[in-house]
Amino acid sequence: MCSLSSYHSLFWANLHRDHFDDVNQPRQTYRPTNKSKKLKEANDAPPGHNRSSLSLGLDAIRYAGGVNSLDNFARSWTRAAGYFEIAPSRQPVVAVPGSSRDEESPEDSSAIDDDYDEYHSDATTTRGRGRIDGAASSFGSYGSFTSPLSRYGTMDSLPQTGLPIGRLGGAVRHVPEVQDLPASNIGVVPADKEREPLLVKAVVTEEGKVEHVIVGQSTLPQTVFNSVNVLIGIGLLSLPLGLRYSGWLIGIIFILFSAGVTKYTAKLLARCLDKSTNPHLVTYSDIAYIAFGHKSRVCVSVLFSLELMAACVALVVLFADSLHGLFPQIDKLQWKIIAGVVLTPLSFLPLRVLSFSSILGIVSTFSIAMIVFMDGWIKPEAPGSLRDPMPTYLFPQSWWTVPLSFGLLMSPWGGHSVFPNIYKDMRHPKKYNKAVDITYGFTFFLDMALAITGILMFGDGAADEITYNILALDGYPKGLSVAMVVFIAMIPLTKTPLNSRPIITTIEIMLGVDPRALPEGQRMTPFNEGIMKIVIRIMVNIVFVIVAIQFPSFDRIMAFLGSFLCFTICVILPLLFYLKICAAEISRKERISCWVLLVVSTIFAAIGTVAAFVPKESLGLGVSV
């Protein structure tokens, strides 16, 4: 742990230094070099300027693998962690030399990629050079369509140039220079300094037209990594309960349906981005805006707020349920209060730290799944054993519980709110469908494996979370149980601050606490701003705890997440967007298929949402399951 902590500190110190320096630094000339040349120059430097062997060794590890190096993976995940947004937030922009980034590359790496990465490091270190504030729309999960360019009479052109910003695609040829676009003439709301800048370059199309395009930065492996991290979450812990409620036949069919339809709609979102003639589209809310106008974007922001709120509450409930199972002398109410106390200071951490810590949450989720499999094979007798499975049923024991299973089995597939951003961040957008296929294949395998393992181990005794079953039973190695508790505690502590960040940011903007919300002369004093930020973070975490106390059933929260929010955000709305934006090119057969999916999904969502609020006694279940 000590070595990991040291590496973490040095890693993020270097990353912060490289990418978040002051934007007013002197402009520098770009001269591409490679990593090995940097290391050689460091070794040949005068004695007084030598870098330590440890620093050189860490740099070698960071940059090993070229475009798929650890450093680039970290940058890619940091960007992805910032995609969860509710309120409008414009991302800073940096100009780069024009060159085609859409050429095929089997490994997403080449000598050109190395030079590009080298430039990226230099460009983001010298943020004053080539800065295009206001040249692109916001880059978050909400509101990026409202570009500051509208103040200059056009949504499709850069100030002073009249050149459109588009998505790099099709055949282009090199443009030797990118015009410097000064920020001084652009009166816009300041960008979020915690977020890495968007790269924009000038290209010439086959028709001879000069365009400014957004340059994707993530490779195929990085895109798959980010997408898996979005999909893999605590929803898989309730899958065994979903199978218990639905029975084998209905449950397996529904998991296949939910995985297939959400994979299809994830690809539809990319088609919507490609089809639109507006070049500023980056986010899910942008797609909603061009499809149905401003009101639809407001509705999407409300849905995102509910989704993040429900996710944070579910994490608090998971924390309390699991720790109460290991330490029953402390009741669940006390554990929820403890969770609120611990989570509050974590809300003050910057995005670069939260994005790294969230990876620990992903690792914890995988580790919990592995421990469940190991415990199932270690224990020789039922309950809780794979070697002596519990009785299970092809059809549900009570048909009234089937609607409740819809949301539980749907909840692991909610990632569509950030898929448009992930697509826009790809170096090779043509590989997006492949990335989605790989992501869903891996996620489906893990989810199905845990669902089947849990139902075989506990049958009718499957609880809200599979972890609660294991911690409540004897017969498992004590070390694995302790490790499971540690990993369970890590998930809320690492994911809740990141999930709550957009909610906190939105409240700060609404109350005028965020400097971006008000003109220079109307902003709060630093002292008042600091006090308000502390109060907002404390109150947000208190609300999480209060809601977790009022709605203590983990399965009900996940059922609501899956039935109402996942069906709406991941299936219903993407289908509606696609039918509206791409209406001219949709075949009759595909149109009918989309409408059938839309109607069926709406019925599932309505029935599942109602079931999530029906008392358990009315569904033939006990008060505590």
C-alpha positions, -999 to 999 in steps of 0.1 A, spaced: 0 0 0 29 24 7 44 20 -27 10 24 -44 4 55 -24 38 70 -33 32 61 -69 -3 77 -68 11 109 -53 39 113 -78 17 103 -107 -9 129 -100 16 155 -91 32 151 -125 -2 149 -143 -14 181 -125 19 198 -135 16 187 -171 -20 195 -177 -33 222 -153 -7 249 -154 -18 285 -156 -32 294 -190 -14 327 -191 21 312 -194 43 325 -223 36 310 -256 61 284 -268 70 269 -301 60 233 -307 89 210 -316 79 174 -315 103 150 -298 99 115 -285 99 101 -250 132 83 -254 149 115 -265 136 133 -234 150 106 -212 184 107 -230 186 145 -226 178 141 -189 206 115 -186 231 137 -205 222 169 -185 248 185 -163 252 170 -128 233 198 -112 203 192 -134 202 154 -133 169 138 -125 167 110 -101 168 74 -114 134 69 -97 119 98 -116 133 85 -149 121 50 -141 86 63 -134 86 83 -166 96 52 -185 67 33 -170 43 62 -176 52 65 -213 58 28 -221 34 17 -248 32 49 -268 -3 61 -273 -16 33 -250 7 42 -222 -3 44 -186 -1 82 -188 -25 83 -217 -49 58 -201 -49 81 -170 -56 112 -191 -84 93 -209 -101 81 -177 -97 116 -162 -116 130 -191 -142 103 -189 -147 109 -152 -156 145 -160 -183 136 -184 -210 133 -157 -224 168 -158 -258 184 -152 -253 221 -155 -237 237 -185 -199 237 -183 -177 247 -213 -145 228 -217 -113 248 -226 -99 244 -260 -63 241 -273 -53 243 -310 -31 216 -325 -14 214 -359 -38 200 -385 -33 164 -394 -55 135 -402 -64 114 -371 -89 92 -388 -66 69 -406 -67 32 -396 -41 20 -372 -44 -17 -360 -29 -9 -326 -39 28 -324 -2 37 -322 25 48 -346 54 72 -349 29 99 -357 9 91 -326 41 95 -305 47 129 -320 10 138 -314 12 127 -278 44 148 -273 27 178 -287 -3 171 -265 19 172 -235 35 205 -246 3 221 -256 -14 213 -223 16 225 -204 16 258 -222 -21 264 -222 -16 300 -234 -5 289 -268 -32 282 -293 -60 287 -268 -94 290 -284 -117 300 -255 -152 300 -267 -143 282 -299 -162 251 -290 -193 244 -271 -194 231 -236 -181 196 -230 -201 179 -203 -231 158 -199 -254 187 -201 -257 220 -219 -228 220 -243 -250 229 -272 -255 264 -257 -223 277 -272 -210 311 -264 -206 316 -301 -243 324 -303 -234 358 -291 -216 364 -324 -246 355 -345 -236 320 -355 -235 286 -339 -214 271 -367 -184 293 -368 -154 304 -348 -151 341 -338 -131 361 -363 -127 332 -388 -162 320 -398 -147 285 -398 -169 257 -386 -159 233 -359 -168 198 -368 -160 162 -360 -129 148 -378 -142 124 -404 -137 116 -440 -107 124 -461 -87 155 -452 -53 168 -460 -28 185 -438 -30 221 -429 4 235 -419 -8 262 -395 -36 267 -371 -47 303 -367 -43 316 -332 -76 327 -319 -73 351 -290 -95 347 -260 -95 384 -252 -122 392 -277 -146 365 -265 -168 373 -235 -177 339 -222 -181 322 -189 -148 308 -177 -142 271 -183 -138 245 -156 -101 245 -149 -102 210 -135 -110 195 -169 -85 187 -196 -88 210 -227 -105 199 -259 -81 197 -289 -92 215 -320 -73 217 -354 -78 231 -388 -82 207 -418 -91 211 -455 -118 188 -468 -118 172 -503 -139 201 -514 -112 226 -504 -131 239 -474 -112 248 -443 -128 235 -411 -119 234 -374 -125 199 -360 -125 183 -326 -96 159 -323 -104 127 -304 -77 116 -280 -87 81 -267 -77 49 -284 -98 18 -288 -84 1 -256 -89 33 -237 -125 37 -249 -133 1 -239 -117 7 -205 -137 39 -199 -169 23 -211 -165 -8 -189 -158 14 -159 -191 32 -166 -212 1 -169 -196 -21 -141 -212 -9 -108 -232 -19 -78 -261 -29 -99 -247 -64 -105 -249 -71 -68 -287 -73 -70 -288 -95 -101 -292 -127 -81 -323 -112 -65 -336 -103 -99 -333 -139 -111 -350 -150 -79 -380 -127 -86 -383 -136 -123 -372 -173 -124 -346 -187 -148 -365 -185 -180 -379 -149 -178 -347 -137 -160 -322 -149 -186 -344 -137 -215 -347 -103 -199 -310 -100 -193 -303 -108 -229 -330 -83 -240 -317 -55 -218 -281 -61 -229 -290 -63 -266 -313 -33 -267 -289 -10 -247 -260 -20 -269 -281 -11 -299 -292 23 -285 -256 31 -275 -247 29 -312 -278 49 -322 -265 78 -301 -233 79 -323 -254 78 -354 -274 109 -342 -241 127 -336 -229 119 -371 -262 127 -388 -266 162 -374 -253 191 -395 -245 210 -363 -208 205 -356 -210 214 -319 -227 182 -307 -207 165 -279 -231 154 -252 -264 135 -246 -281 167 -239 -270 182 -272 -287 153 -290 -319 159 -269 -318 196 -279 -316 192 -316 -342 164 -315 -369 181 -294 -357 216 -283 -348 233 -251 -375 216 -229 -361 182 -237 -327 193 -225 -342 204 -192 -360 171 -189 -327 153 -194 -310 174 -167 -338 164 -143 -333 127 -152 -295 130 -148 -301 146 -114 -324 118 -103 -300 91 -116 -270 105 -97 -291 111 -66 -304 75 -66 -269 61 -73 -255 80 -43 -283 69 -20 -279 33 -31 -241 35 -23 -249 47 12 -274 19 17 -249 -6 4 -223 7 28 -247 4 58 -262 -30 49 -228 -47 43 -210 -33 74 -240 -41 96 -238 -77 83 -202 -80 96 -207 -57 127 -243 -63 138 -238 -45 171 -239 -12 151 -273 -8 135 -279 3 99 -290 38 109 -257 44 127 -237 31 97 -256 55 74 -246 84 96 -210 72 97 -211 70 59 -223 107 57 -196 118 81 -169 101 61 -182 111 27 -184 148 35 -147 157 35 -142 135 4 -165 159 -15 -138 186 -14 -113 165 -34 -105 178 -69 -116 159 -100 -81 146 -108 -81 128 -74 -117 116 -76 -111 102 -111 -81 81 -98 -99 70 -67 -129 59 -87 -107 33 -104 -103 18 -69 -141 15 -68 -140 -4 -101 -112 -27 -88 -133 -32 -56 -163 -43 -77 -143 -68 -96 -127 -81 -64 -161 -86 -48 -172 -106 -77 -141 -128 -75 -146 -133 -38 -182 -144 -44 -170 -170 -69 -143 -182 -45 -166 -184 -15 -191 -204 -36 -165 -230 -44 -149 -231 -10 -181 -238 10 -190 -275 7 -226 -274 18 -257 -253 12 -266 -226 16 -240 -204 0 -222 -232 -19 -217 -238 -57 -208 -274 -49 -242 -279 -32 -266 -255 -50 -299 -244 -35 -332 -252 -52 -341 -228 -80 -371 -225 -103 -376 -222 -140 -406 -199 -135 -412 -174 -106 -427 -186 -74 -449 -155 -74 -458 -137 -107 -463 -105 -87 -426 -102 -82 -418 -103 -120 -423 -65 -125 -399 -58 -97 -373 -79 -114 -374 -57 -146 -356 -28 -129 -331 -50 -110 -320 -68 -142 -319 -35 -162 -299 -15 -136 -264 -26 -147 -268 -12 -182 -270 25 -174 -241 43 -192 -257 61 -221 -255 96 -204 -218 96 -212 -215 74 -243 -218 104 -267 -188 121 -249 -168 88 -250 -176 86 -288 -164 122 -294 -132 115 -275 -122 86 -298 -91 90 -320 -108 67 -346 -146 71 -344 -151 43 -369 -140 19 -342 -168 30 -318 -191 1 -327 -163 -23 -321 -156 -7 -287 -193 -10 -278 -193 -47 -288 -163 -55 -267 -176 -35 -237 -210 -52 -237 -195 -86 -243 -173 -83 -213 -199 -67 -191 -226 -92 -201 -202 -121 -192 -195 -107 -157 -231 -98 -149 -245 -131 -161 -218 -150 -142 -225 -132 -109 -263 -135 -114 -261 -173 -119 -236 -178 -91 -257 -159 -66 -289 -176 -74 -273 -211 -73 -256 -203 -39 -287 -189 -21 -318 -196 -42 -349 -183 -24 -327 -168 2 -310 -143 -21 -310 -109 -4 -310 -74 -18 -272 -76 -22 -254 -109 -27 -227 -95 -3 -251 -94 25 -259 -131 22 -222 -140 23 -214 -118 53 -244 -132 72 -232 -168 69 -205 -188 85 -183 -212 67 -163 -188 46 -127 -179 52 -125 -150 76 -99 -133 55 -121 -132 24 -150 -118 44 -128 -90 58 -115 -83 23 -150 -81 10 -160 -56 37 -130 -35 28 -139 -36 -9 -176 -28 -2 -166 2 20 -142 14 -8 -170 15 -34 -192 42 -17 -161 61 -5 -146 63 -40 -178 66 -62 -201 87 -42 -179 119 -42 -176 116 -80 -213 110 -85 -222 139 -62 -199 163 -79 -223 172 -108 -251 178 -82 -229 200 -61 -217 219 -92 -252 225 -103 -263 238 -69 -232 261 -68 -241 275 -103 -278 280 -93 -268 299 -61 -241 320 -78 -213 303 -58 -195 290 -89 -174 318 -104 -186 308 -138 -221 317 -130 -217 355 -125 -198 383 -142 -165 394 -127 -179 423 -106 -208 403 -91 -190 373 -78 -188 364 -41 -158 372 -20 -134 343 -16 -143 339 20 -181 338 14 -175 315 -16 -156 291 6 -182 291 33 -210 284 8 -191 256 -8 -186 239 26 -223 243 35 -234 230 1 -213 199 4 -224 192 39 -260 196 31 -258 174 -1 -244 145 19 -269 150 47 -297 147 20 -281 115 8 -282 100 43 -318 112 50 -331 97 18 -312 65 25 -329 63 59 -363 70 44 -358 44 16 -337 17 32 -343 -11 7 -314 -15 -17 -335 -36 -41 -362 -9 -43 -337 18 -51 -320 -3 -78 -354 -13 -92 -363 24 -95 -330 31 -111 -334 3 -137 -371 6 -145 -376 44 -147 -341 59 -152 -322 33 -172 -352 25 -195 -358 62 -201 -322 74 -205 -308 42 -222 -336 30 -244 -367 52 -247 -350 86 -253 -322 73 -277 -349 56 -298 -369 88 -299 -338 108 -308 -329 84 -336 -364 83 -351 -364 122 -351 -329 130 -362 -323 102 -387 -358 99 -400 -349 104 -436 -324 75 -438 -342 49 -416 -356 20 -435 -392 9 -431 -381 -23 -414 -358 -5 -389 -385 21 -382 -410 -6 -373 -384 -24 -351 -376 9 -333 -412 15 -326 -418 -20 -313 -387 -16 -290 -401 18 -279 -435 5 -270 -422 -27 -253 -396 -7 -233 -422 19 -222 -445 -9 -209 -416 -25 -190 -405 9 -176 -441 17 -164 -448 -16 -148 -414 -18 -132 -415 17 -118 -449 11 -102 -437 -22 -87 -407 -4 -72 -431 16 -50 -457 -12 -42 -453 -25 -6 -436 -59 -5 -464 -75 13 -487 -68 -17 -462 -86 -39 -462 -117 -17 -429 -108 -1 -420 -103 35 -411 -69 50 -374 -79 49 -360 -99 20 
